């Protein structure tokens, strides 16, 4: 049987890669960064590395998941067993579709030259690949029409979370870059852009919250919430909710830092002095909390609310 840590570690890597890739490419494609007309200032190398790694991580997670399901060491798996489980199960077909989409996204990033079409094509593939995760785990256990609604709700939850995480990653990267190479004009544009993102950010947070509540109801029923809290699953879920609440506190702090400097929403009316250091700390904390949330997501997906 695979090491106990390997399966959740690969699940975490898969969620982090797909959420990060979708969020980062969608953020870029939707042009939620009026501060940069020159895409050369963007840090695209991590996206390229993650795009290459994502199909490998997906394959490894699938193989380790099969080994865990069969209760045997990974090296004892035979091709016939792998083929039967991949081709005859819903998670297996989700894996095949996800793998194809990840390869298509990588091809788009490598082969399409114009930046806008490249990012739109990649973001579309990553959005669909991310939604395949809703066809595994707890969502896959719900059957019939209710099961379809559960999966679609879970996909919407993942898309909103991906955009939120993508925004955190980009703004963290840009704030650190602006702090290292001070340029008043660019810093002002960054602060205006962050304030401009706030309405969409609040919308994404609302979607994450509502779809998260619906997911919980689909999985164990909200009326059973107190009983579920006495299980390992419930404790993990409660920890996840506390971390998300902490992320919201960081987001509110970011808004509090930016808003006094961008109230008029135009470059030249913004005072950026002293704000980049505060933003750097707050955004880094929010990104760290997001990573911890994904770790708990990886563990929660392997736990049962009934045990």
KOLSERO-909468 format. One record per residue (C-alpha): residue number from 1; residue in one letter; x, y, z. Coordinates in nm, 2 decimals, m for minus. Layout:
// residues N
(NUM, "A", (X, Y, Z)) ...
// end
This chain:
// residues 307
(1, "X", (0.00, 0.00, 0.00)) (2, "X", (0.13, 0.35, m0.08)) (3, "X", (0.27, 0.55, 0.21)) (4, "X", (m0.01, 0.72, 0.40)) (5, "X", (0.13, 1.06, 0.32)) (6, "X", (0.17, 1.01, m0.06)) (7, "X", (m0.20, 1.00, m0.16)) (8, "X", (m0.30, 1.33, 0.02)) (9, "X", (0.02, 1.49, m0.09)) (10, "X", (m0.05, 1.42, m0.45)) (11, "X", (m0.41, 1.53, m0.41)) (12, "X", (m0.28, 1.86, m0.26)) (13, "X", (m0.04, 1.90, m0.55)) (14, "X", (m0.32, 1.83, m0.80)) (15, "X", (m0.56, 2.08, m0.65)) (16, "X", (m0.28, 2.34, m0.62)) (17, "X", (m0.17, 2.30, m0.98)) (18, "X", (m0.51, 2.30, m1.13)) (19, "X", (m0.65, 2.59, m0.92)) (20, "X", (m0.33, 2.79, m0.97)) (21, "X", (m0.31, 2.73, m1.34)) (22, "X", (m0.68, 2.81, m1.40)) (23, "X", (m0.67, 3.12, m1.17)) (24, "X", (m0.34, 3.25, m1.31)) (25, "X", (m0.43, 3.21, m1.68)) (26, "X", (m0.79, 3.33, m1.64)) (27, "X", (m0.67, 3.64, m1.44)) (28, "X", (m0.43, 3.72, m1.72)) (29, "X", (m0.69, 3.64, m2.00)) (30, "X", (m0.96, 3.86, m1.84)) (31, "X", (m0.71, 4.15, m1.81)) (32, "X", (m0.77, 4.21, m1.45)) (33, "X", (m0.45, 4.40, m1.43)) (34, "X", (m0.48, 4.75, m1.58)) (35, "X", (m0.14, 4.84, m1.43)) (36, "X", (0.05, 4.64, m1.69)) (37, "X", (0.03, 4.70, m2.06)) (38, "X", (0.35, 4.51, m2.11)) (39, "X", (0.31, 4.14, m2.05)) (40, "X", (0.68, 4.11, m2.02)) (41, "X", (0.66, 4.23, m1.67)) (42, "X", (0.45, 3.93, m1.58)) (43, "X", (0.62, 3.63, m1.41)) (44, "X", (0.51, 3.35, m1.65)) (45, "X", (0.79, 3.10, m1.58)) (46, "X", (0.61, 2.94, m1.28)) (47, "X", (0.30, 2.89, m1.50)) (48, "X", (0.50, 2.71, m1.76)) (49, "X", (0.66, 2.49, m1.50)) (50, "X", (0.32, 2.41, m1.34)) (51, "X", (0.17, 2.34, m1.69)) (52, "X", (0.44, 2.08, m1.76)) (53, "X", (0.41, 1.92, m1.41)) (54, "X", (0.02, 1.91, m1.40)) (55, "X", (m0.03, 1.61, m1.63)) (56, "X", (0.24, 1.41, m1.44)) (57, "X", (0.09, 1.50, m1.11)) (58, "X", (m0.26, 1.39, m1.23)) (59, "X", (m0.12, 1.06, m1.35)) (60, "X", (0.06, 1.00, m1.03)) (61, "X", (m0.24, 1.09, m0.82)) (62, "X", (m0.46, 0.85, m1.02)) (63, "X", (m0.21, 0.56, m0.99)) (64, "X", (m0.16, 0.61, m0.62)) (65, "X", (m0.54, 0.64, m0.57)) (66, "X", (m0.59, 0.30, m0.75)) (67, "X", (m0.32, 0.14, m0.53)) (68, "X", (m0.49, 0.28, m0.22)) (69, "X", (m0.83, 0.15, m0.34)) (70, "X", (m0.69, m0.19, m0.41)) (71, "X", (m0.50, m0.20, m0.08)) (72, "X", (m0.17, m0.29, m0.24)) (73, "X", (0.17, m0.14, m0.30)) (74, "X", (0.20, 0.09, m0.61)) (75, "X", (0.47, m0.13, m0.77)) (76, "X", (0.24, m0.43, m0.75)) (77, "X", (m0.02, m0.27, m0.98)) (78, "X", (m0.06, m0.45, m1.32)) (79, "X", (m0.17, m0.29, m1.64)) (80, "X", (m0.49, m0.49, m1.66)) (81, "X", (m0.61, m0.36, m1.32)) (82, "X", (m0.52, m0.01, m1.41)) (83, "X", (m0.70, m0.03, m1.74)) (84, "X", (m1.01, m0.18, m1.59)) (85, "X", (m1.05, 0.08, m1.32)) (86, "X", (m0.97, 0.37, m1.55)) (87, "X", (m1.21, 0.26, m1.83)) (88, "X", (m1.49, 0.13, m1.61)) (89, "X", (m1.52, 0.39, m1.34)) (90, "X", (m1.64, 0.76, m1.33)) (91, "X", (m1.31, 0.88, m1.17)) (92, "X", (m1.12, 0.69, m1.44)) (93, "X", (m1.30, 0.87, m1.72)) (94, "X", (m1.26, 1.20, m1.54)) (95, "X", (m0.89, 1.13, m1.53)) (96, "X", (m0.88, 1.06, m1.90)) (97, "X", (m1.07, 1.38, m1.99)) (98, "X", (m0.86, 1.58, m1.74)) (99, "X", (m0.53, 1.45, m1.89)) (100, "X", (m0.64, 1.54, m2.24)) (101, "X", (m0.74, 1.89, m2.13)) (102, "X", (m0.41, 1.94, m1.95)) (103, "X", (m0.21, 1.84, m2.26)) (104, "X", (m0.43, 2.07, m2.48)) (105, "X", (m0.36, 2.36, m2.23)) (106, "X", (0.01, 2.30, m2.24)) (107, "X", (0.00, 2.29, m2.62)) (108, "X", (m0.19, 2.62, m2.62)) (109, "X", (0.07, 2.78, m2.40)) (110, "X", (0.36, 2.65, m2.61)) (111, "X", (0.22, 2.69, m2.96)) (112, "X", (m0.02, 2.99, m2.97)) (113, "X", (0.19, 3.30, m3.01)) (114, "X", (m0.05, 3.59, m2.96)) (115, "X", (m0.08, 3.64, m2.58)) (116, "X", (m0.45, 3.70, m2.55)) (117, "X", (m0.57, 3.39, m2.75)) (118, "X", (m0.30, 3.18, m2.58)) (119, "X", (m0.42, 3.27, m2.23)) (120, "X", (m0.79, 3.24, m2.32)) (121, "X", (m0.74, 2.89, m2.47)) (122, "X", (m0.53, 2.77, m2.18)) (123, "X", (m0.77, 2.92, m1.92)) (124, "X", (m1.07, 2.74, m2.09)) (125, "X", (m0.89, 2.41, m2.09)) (126, "X", (m0.78, 2.45, m1.73)) (127, "X", (m1.14, 2.55, m1.63)) (128, "X", (m1.28, 2.22, m1.78)) (129, "X", (m0.99, 2.02, m1.63)) (130, "X", (m1.06, 2.17, m1.29)) (131, "X", (m1.43, 2.08, m1.32)) (132, "X", (m1.34, 1.71, m1.36)) (133, "X", (m1.23, 1.70, m1.00)) (134, "X", (m1.60, 1.74, m0.91)) (135, "X", (m1.66, 1.40, m1.08)) (136, "X", (m1.45, 1.23, m0.81)) (137, "X", (m1.46, 1.22, m0.43)) (138, "X", (m1.77, 1.31, m0.23)) (139, "X", (m1.95, 1.47, m0.52)) (140, "X", (m1.92, 1.15, m0.73)) (141, "X", (m2.11, 0.96, m0.45)) (142, "X", (m2.44, 1.15, m0.51)) (143, "X", (m2.65, 0.99, m0.78)) (144, "X", (m2.92, 1.10, m1.02)) (145, "X", (m3.02, 1.45, m1.10)) (146, "X", (m2.91, 1.56, m0.75)) (147, "X", (m2.57, 1.42, m0.82)) (148, "X", (m2.54, 1.63, m1.14)) (149, "X", (m2.64, 1.94, m0.94)) (150, "X", (m2.39, 1.85, m0.68)) (151, "X", (m2.11, 1.81, m0.94)) (152, "X", (m2.20, 2.14, m1.11)) (153, "X", (m2.21, 2.32, m0.78)) (154, "X", (m1.87, 2.17, m0.69)) (155, "X", (m1.73, 2.28, m1.02)) (156, "X", (m1.86, 2.64, m0.97)) (157, "X", (m1.70, 2.63, m0.62)) (158, "X", (m1.37, 2.53, m0.77)) (159, "X", (m1.38, 2.79, m1.05)) (160, "X", (m1.45, 3.07, m0.80)) (161, "X", (m1.18, 2.95, m0.56)) (162, "X", (m0.94, 2.92, m0.86)) (163, "X", (m1.00, 3.28, m0.96)) (164, "X", (m0.96, 3.40, m0.60)) (165, "X", (m0.63, 3.21, m0.56)) (166, "X", (m0.51, 3.33, m0.90)) (167, "X", (m0.58, 3.69, m0.80)) (168, "X", (m0.39, 3.64, m0.48)) (169, "X", (m0.09, 3.49, m0.66)) (170, "X", (m0.07, 3.77, m0.92)) (171, "X", (m0.11, 4.06, m0.68)) (172, "X", (0.14, 3.90, m0.45)) (173, "X", (0.39, 3.87, m0.73)) (174, "X", (0.33, 4.22, m0.85)) (175, "X", (0.35, 4.38, m0.51)) (176, "X", (0.68, 4.20, m0.44)) (177, "X", (0.81, 4.31, m0.78)) (178, "X", (0.70, 4.67, m0.72)) (179, "X", (0.86, 4.66, m0.37)) (180, "X", (1.19, 4.54, m0.51)) (181, "X", (1.20, 4.79, m0.80)) (182, "X", (1.02, 5.11, m0.67)) (183, "X", (0.84, 5.30, m0.94)) (184, "X", (0.58, 5.55, m0.82)) (185, "X", (0.37, 5.54, m1.13)) (186, "X", (0.36, 5.16, m1.15)) (187, "X", (0.29, 5.13, m0.78)) (188, "X", (m0.01, 5.38, m0.82)) (189, "X", (m0.15, 5.17, m1.11)) (190, "X", (m0.11, 4.86, m0.90)) (191, "X", (m0.31, 5.00, m0.61)) (192, "X", (m0.58, 5.13, m0.85)) (193, "X", (m0.60, 4.79, m1.01)) (194, "X", (m0.63, 4.62, m0.67)) (195, "X", (m0.92, 4.85, m0.57)) (196, "X", (m1.08, 4.79, m0.91)) (197, "X", (m1.07, 4.41, m0.85)) (198, "X", (m1.24, 4.44, m0.51)) (199, "X", (m1.61, 4.41, m0.64)) (200, "X", (m1.52, 4.09, m0.84)) (201, "X", (m1.32, 3.97, m0.54)) (202, "X", (m1.62, 4.00, m0.31)) (203, "X", (m1.84, 3.83, m0.57)) (204, "X", (m1.60, 3.54, m0.58)) (205, "X", (m1.59, 3.51, m0.20)) (206, "X", (m1.97, 3.50, m0.20)) (207, "X", (m1.98, 3.23, m0.46)) (208, "X", (m1.72, 3.02, m0.27)) (209, "X", (m1.92, 3.06, 0.05)) (210, "X", (m2.26, 2.97, m0.10)) (211, "X", (m2.14, 2.68, m0.31)) (212, "X", (m1.94, 2.55, m0.01)) (213, "X", (m2.25, 2.55, 0.21)) (214, "X", (m2.45, 2.37, m0.06)) (215, "X", (m2.16, 2.11, m0.10)) (216, "X", (m2.18, 2.05, 0.28)) (217, "X", (m2.55, 2.00, 0.26)) (218, "X", (m2.52, 1.75, m0.03)) (219, "X", (m2.25, 1.55, 0.15)) (220, "X", (m2.39, 1.52, 0.50)) (221, "X", (m2.69, 1.75, 0.54)) (222, "X", (m2.66, 2.07, 0.74)) (223, "X", (m2.90, 1.94, 1.00)) (224, "X", (m2.64, 1.68, 1.09)) (225, "X", (m2.36, 1.94, 1.13)) (226, "X", (m2.32, 1.90, 1.50)) (227, "X", (m2.28, 1.53, 1.48)) (228, "X", (m2.04, 1.56, 1.19)) (229, "X", (m1.82, 1.79, 1.40)) (230, "X", (m1.74, 1.50, 1.62)) (231, "X", (m1.57, 1.31, 1.33)) (232, "X", (m1.23, 1.36, 1.19)) (233, "X", (m1.40, 1.48, 0.87)) (234, "X", (m1.59, 1.75, 1.07)) (235, "X", (m1.27, 1.87, 1.24)) (236, "X", (m1.09, 1.90, 0.91)) (237, "X", (m1.39, 2.09, 0.77)) (238, "X", (m1.40, 2.32, 1.07)) (239, "X", (m1.03, 2.39, 1.03)) (240, "X", (m1.08, 2.47, 0.67)) (241, "X", (m1.36, 2.71, 0.75)) (242, "X", (m1.14, 2.89, 1.01)) (243, "X", (m0.86, 2.93, 0.76)) (244, "X", (m1.10, 3.06, 0.50)) (245, "X", (m1.23, 3.31, 0.75)) (246, "X", (m0.87, 3.42, 0.82)) (247, "X", (m0.82, 3.47, 0.44)) (248, "X", (m1.12, 3.69, 0.45)) (249, "X", (m0.96, 3.90, 0.73)) (250, "X", (m0.65, 3.93, 0.52)) (251, "X", (m0.86, 4.04, 0.21)) (252, "X", (m1.04, 4.30, 0.43)) (253, "X", (m0.70, 4.42, 0.55)) (254, "X", (m0.58, 4.45, 0.19)) (255, "X", (m0.89, 4.65, 0.10)) (256, "X", (m0.83, 4.87, 0.40)) (257, "X", (m0.47, 4.94, 0.29)) (258, "X", (m0.56, 5.01, m0.07)) (259, "X", (m0.89, 5.20, m0.04)) (260, "X", (m0.76, 5.52, 0.12)) (261, "X", (m0.50, 5.53, m0.16)) (262, "X", (m0.73, 5.46, m0.45)) (263, "X", (m1.06, 5.63, m0.37)) (264, "X", (m1.06, 5.85, m0.68)) (265, "X", (m0.97, 5.55, m0.90)) (266, "X", (m0.72, 5.72, m1.12)) (267, "X", (m0.34, 5.72, m1.14)) (268, "X", (m0.19, 6.04, m1.01)) (269, "X", (m0.45, 6.07, m0.73)) (270, "X", (m0.30, 5.78, m0.54)) (271, "X", (m0.05, 5.79, m0.26)) (272, "X", (0.15, 5.46, m0.26)) (273, "X", (0.40, 5.56, 0.00)) (274, "X", (0.43, 5.31, 0.28)) (275, "X", (0.16, 5.08, 0.15)) (276, "X", (0.36, 4.82, m0.04)) (277, "X", (0.53, 4.68, 0.27)) (278, "X", (0.19, 4.64, 0.44)) (279, "X", (0.04, 4.48, 0.13)) (280, "X", (0.34, 4.25, 0.09)) (281, "X", (0.29, 4.11, 0.44)) (282, "X", (m0.09, 4.08, 0.41)) (283, "X", (m0.09, 3.92, 0.07)) (284, "X", (0.19, 3.67, 0.17)) (285, "X", (m0.02, 3.57, 0.47)) (286, "X", (m0.33, 3.53, 0.26)) (287, "X", (m0.14, 3.31, 0.01)) (288, "X", (0.00, 3.10, 0.29)) (289, "X", (m0.35, 3.05, 0.43)) (290, "X", (m0.47, 2.95, 0.09)) (291, "X", (m0.20, 2.68, 0.07)) (292, "X", (m0.31, 2.55, 0.42)) (293, "X", (m0.67, 2.54, 0.30)) (294, "X", (m0.57, 2.32, 0.00)) (295, "X", (m0.39, 2.09, 0.24)) (296, "X", (m0.70, 2.04, 0.44)) (297, "X", (m0.91, 2.00, 0.12)) (298, "X", (m0.67, 1.71, 0.02)) (299, "X", (m0.73, 1.54, 0.36)) (300, "X", (m1.10, 1.61, 0.38)) (301, "X", (m1.16, 1.45, 0.04)) (302, "X", (m1.02, 1.12, 0.18)) (303, "X", (m1.23, 1.13, 0.50)) (304, "X", (m1.59, 1.02, 0.56)) (305, "X", (m1.84, 1.24, 0.73)) (306, "X", (m2.01, 0.93, 0.87)) (307, "X", (m1.71, 0.80, 1.06)) 
// end
